[in-house]
Amino acid sequence: MLFLWNGEARLSETSSVTRTMATVTREANEDDTGVLADLLRRAFRDVAERFDLTAENCPKNLAFCTEQRIKDDLERGVRYYILEEERKICGCIALERAKPDVCYLMRLAVLPGHRGKGHGKMLVHHIFEKARDVGAQRVEIAMISKDRKLKNWYKKLGFLQKGTKRFDHLPFTVAFMYRELSREEGE
Ligand SMILES: CC(C)(COP(=O)(O)OP(=O)(O)OC[C@H]1O[C@@H](n2cnc3c(N)ncnc32)[C@H](O)[C@@H]1OP(=O)(O)O)[C@@H](O)C(=O)NCCC(=O)NCCS
């Protein structure tokens, strides 16, 4: 059984699953931009394939992420956090403070070979914690509306949908979801 404690994923002694431990090791800095761009491109490849997204019809999709984009993110104050398993970077997530009480959860990615072990959930909970630390009361996300599995996954993490929108520059409908943060709950 996988359980979460202080930002670490651990397997209980009774687990029959291969023992693994992944940790959100640190906040990223300017030395990590190349690694992060590469990670995001690899993690979003299957998303691009599933929704027929190409560099031509959807250059903003993270399957086509450039190092410059990460640099620009860091410059405007987006904070990236890195997930490592056995000292290898296998995931990331980012947080942008949109308003004093609202943070955006962005750039969530776990490499395909590392999925299904609770790492994504741990990254999201890490962001809840960081958002609380800066006094936010709500975390918001934008996602491909048709990605039903992902939407249900976010719902299980307490997100609610607040609407959808079509944008001229995107070949899919965007769904907006939010999660209220209560001070009491200890995620
Ligand atoms: C979404 C993502 C980060 C989840 O990472 P993870 O480490 O596998 O997450 P967890 O192990 O905590 O949770 C696994 C769950 O994710 C679900 N899931 C979420 N999105 C999914 C998708 N698009 N396709 C298949 N399963 C998905 C799985 O069904 C599984 O559900 P279960 O726990 O009920 O079995 C990972 O699938 C990923 O990087 N996807 C590509 C990038 C992406 O879509 N990012 C989000 C952009 S808004």
The ligand as a Gaussian input file, in Angstrom:
#p B3LYP/6-31G(d) Opt

LIG

0 1
 C       -1.492000      13.159000     -14.720000
 C       -0.196000      12.528000     -14.230000
 C        0.742000      13.598000     -13.679000
 C       -0.532000      11.528000     -13.124000
 O        0.693000      11.018000     -12.627000
 P        0.760000       9.659000     -11.781000
 O        2.058000       9.640000     -11.079000
 O        0.425000       8.499000     -12.626000
 O       -0.446000       9.924000     -10.759000
 P       -0.932000       8.999000      -9.564000
 O       -0.122000       7.756000      -9.513000
 O       -1.040000       9.837000      -8.355000
 O       -2.395000       8.651000     -10.007000
 C       -2.628000       7.690000     -11.025000
 C       -4.002000       7.934000     -11.543000
 O       -3.936000       8.877000     -12.604000
 C       -4.988000       8.539000     -13.478000
 N       -4.849000       9.369000     -14.680000
 C       -4.835000      10.709000     -14.639000
 N       -4.794000      11.179000     -15.873000
 C       -4.760000      10.140000     -16.679000
 C       -4.740000      10.019000     -18.081000
 N       -4.778000      11.092000     -18.856000
 N       -4.694000       8.794000     -18.615000
 C       -4.676000       7.701000     -17.828000
 N       -4.727000       7.776000     -16.504000
 C       -4.783000       8.978000     -15.939000
 C       -4.845000       7.053000     -13.546000
 O       -6.052000       6.488000     -14.013000
 C       -4.647000       6.697000     -12.081000
 O       -5.920000       6.582000     -11.472000
 P       -6.177000       5.636000     -10.217000
 O       -5.288000       6.147000      -9.115000
 O       -7.622000       5.788000      -9.928000
 O       -5.789000       4.268000     -10.685000
 C        0.511000      11.745000     -15.379000
 O       -0.407000      10.847000     -15.949000
 C        1.076000      12.635000     -16.480000
 O        2.189000      13.158000     -16.389000
 N        0.291000      12.822000     -17.558000
 C        0.747000      13.595000     -18.724000
 C        0.820000      15.059000     -18.428000
 C       -0.514000      15.632000     -17.973000
 O       -1.573000      15.318000     -18.489000
 N       -0.437000      16.543000     -16.975000
 C       -1.581000      17.249000     -16.445000
 C       -1.836000      18.482000     -17.254000
 S       -3.208000      19.434000     -16.613000

